[in-house]
């Protein structure tokens, strides 16, 4: 027959250490959310730096890439949806160059909608990224056809690549953080 003797104090202490490491513990959740936010911001930066337009990005539309860290579950995402708040105005005015022999430029006044959209802050220009990503139908005005924007489908591959790297780095960081937390609690 085997006899087993347990030290009650060691068992209680080990139970406390394991409970602090559980993701249901508010302190542990806060640490994990902080790590997730840190790594999803790195992924966002990578996506923003990977977005390229033919004419550059004079109004900073790439800065409209957003991140969200979830509150109820541990997770995050990167998206190009509109922000819930306005970020101010942009003072950018496009250069107007007259062609040889042209007498004065555009004689039509900008509509209020066009003027408002031209002065969106870079963080509010997510619609530009969506138009480039998803394309548009044929666009017309009372003056004629304005053409269509072909879908480029650039965001999903960029986002998937950045989030894949983020997941790998985050998993390593979480392991290190949990080990540090366990070591701290064992002392």
C-alpha positions in Angstrom: 0.0 0.0 0.0 1.2 3.5 -0.8 0.9 6.3 1.6 0.6 9.9 0.4 1.2 12.8 2.6 0.3 16.3 1.3 1.5 19.6 2.6 -1.7 21.7 2.8 0.1 25.1 2.7 1.9 24.2 -0.6 -1.3 23.1 -2.2 -3.1 26.3 -1.2 -0.2 28.4 -2.4 0.0 26.6 -5.8 -3.7 27.1 -6.2 -3.4 30.8 -5.7 -0.5 31.0 -8.2 -2.6 29.1 -10.8 -5.6 31.3 -10.2 -3.7 34.5 -10.8 -2.4 33.0 -14.1 -6.0 32.3 -15.4 -7.2 34.6 -18.1 -10.4 35.1 -16.0 -8.4 37.0 -13.4 -8.9 40.8 -14.0 -5.3 41.5 -13.4 -4.2 38.9 -15.9 -6.8 40.1 -18.4 -5.4 43.7 -18.1 -1.9 42.5 -18.8 -3.1 40.4 -21.8 -5.1 43.3 -23.2 -2.1 45.6 -22.9 0.1 43.1 -24.8 -2.6 42.6 -27.4 -2.9 46.4 -27.9 0.9 46.7 -28.2 1.2 44.0 -30.8 -1.9 45.0 -32.8 -0.5 48.6 -33.1 2.7 47.1 -34.5 0.6 45.2 -37.0 -1.3 48.3 -37.9 2.0 50.2 -38.5 3.1 47.5 -40.8 -0.1 47.6 -42.8 0.0 51.4 -43.0 3.6 51.3 -44.3 2.7 48.7 -46.9 -0.2 50.7 -48.5 1.0 52.5 -51.6 -0.9 54.6 -54.1 0.3 55.6 -57.6 0.3 59.3 -56.7 1.7 58.8 -53.2 -0.6 59.6 -50.4 -0.6 63.4 -50.1 -3.6 63.5 -47.7 -2.5 60.5 -45.6 -5.5 58.2 -46.3 -3.3 55.2 -45.1 -3.5 56.6 -41.6 -7.2 55.7 -41.6 -6.4 52.1 -40.9 -8.0 51.4 -37.5 -7.5 48.9 -34.7 -9.9 47.5 -32.1 -9.1 45.6 -29.0 -12.1 43.7 -27.7 -13.4 44.1 -24.2 -15.4 41.0 -23.6 -13.0 38.5 -25.2 -9.3 38.6 -25.6 -8.7 39.6 -29.2 -8.3 42.5 -31.7 -8.6 43.4 -35.3 -7.4 45.8 -38.0 -10.0 47.4 -40.3 -10.7 50.3 -42.7 -14.1 51.1 -41.4 -15.0 54.7 -40.5 -14.1 56.1 -37.1 -16.8 56.9 -34.7 -15.5 60.4 -34.2 -14.2 63.2 -36.4 -10.5 64.1 -36.1 -10.5 67.7 -37.3 -9.8 69.2 -40.7 -7.1 68.8 -43.2 -5.7 72.0 -44.8 -4.4 70.2 -47.9 -5.1 71.9 -51.3 -4.2 70.1 -54.5 -1.8 71.9 -56.8 -3.4 73.4 -59.8 -1.3 73.3 -62.9 -2.5 74.9 -66.1 -1.7 73.1 -69.4 0.0 75.0 -72.2 -2.5 77.3 -73.7 -5.1 76.8 -71.0 -6.7 80.1 -69.8 -7.7 79.7 -66.2 -8.3 76.4 -64.8 -11.6 74.9 -63.6 -14.4 77.3 -63.9 -16.8 75.2 -61.9 -17.1 75.8 -58.2 -16.6 72.8 -55.9 -19.7 71.5 -54.4 -20.1 71.6 -50.6 -19.8 67.8 -50.4 -16.6 67.8 -52.5 -15.1 70.6 -50.4 -16.0 68.9 -47.1 -14.4 65.6 -48.3 -11.3 67.3 -49.5 -10.7 68.6 -46.0 -11.2 65.4 -44.0 -8.4 64.6 -41.6 -6.2 61.6 -42.6 -7.8 59.4 -39.9 -11.3 60.1 -41.4 -10.4 59.1 -45.0 -11.2 55.4 -44.6 -13.7 55.7 -47.4 -10.8 56.2 -49.8 -9.2 53.0 -48.7 -12.5 51.1 -49.1 -13.0 52.6 -52.6 -9.5 51.5 -53.6 -10.0 48.0 -51.9 -13.5 47.2 -53.1 -13.8 49.4 -56.2 -16.8 51.4 -57.2 -19.6 51.2 -59.8 -19.8 53.6 -62.8 -19.9 57.1 -61.4 -21.7 59.9 -63.1 -22.5 63.5 -62.5 -24.7 65.9 -64.4 -21.6 66.8 -66.5 -21.0 63.2 -67.6 -19.3 59.9 -66.6 -16.5 60.0 -64.1 -15.6 56.3 -64.7 -15.2 53.6 -62.1 -12.5 52.5 -59.7 -11.3 49.0 -60.2 -11.1 46.8 -57.0 -7.6 46.2 -55.9 -8.3 43.9 -52.9 -5.0 45.0 -51.2 -6.2 45.2 -47.6 -7.0 41.5 -46.8 -3.5 40.2 -47.8 -1.7 43.0 -46.0 -3.9 42.6 -42.9 -3.6 38.8 -42.9 0.2 38.9 -43.2 0.6 41.5 -40.4 -1.9 39.8 -38.1 -0.1 36.4 -38.7 3.2 37.9 -37.6 1.5 39.6 -34.7 -0.1 36.3 -33.5 3.3 34.6 -33.5 5.0 37.4 -31.6 2.1 37.8 -29.2 2.1 34.1 -28.4 5.8 34.3 -27.4 5.2 37.5 -25.4 2.3 36.0 -23.5 4.3 32.9 -22.7 7.1 35.1 -21.3 4.6 37.3 -19.4 2.9 34.3 -17.8 6.2 32.8 -16.8 7.2 36.1 -15.2 3.8 36.3 -13.5 4.2 32.7 -12.1 7.8 33.3 -11.0 6.7 36.5 -9.3 3.8 34.7 -7.4 6.1 31.8 -6.4 8.4 34.2 -4.5 
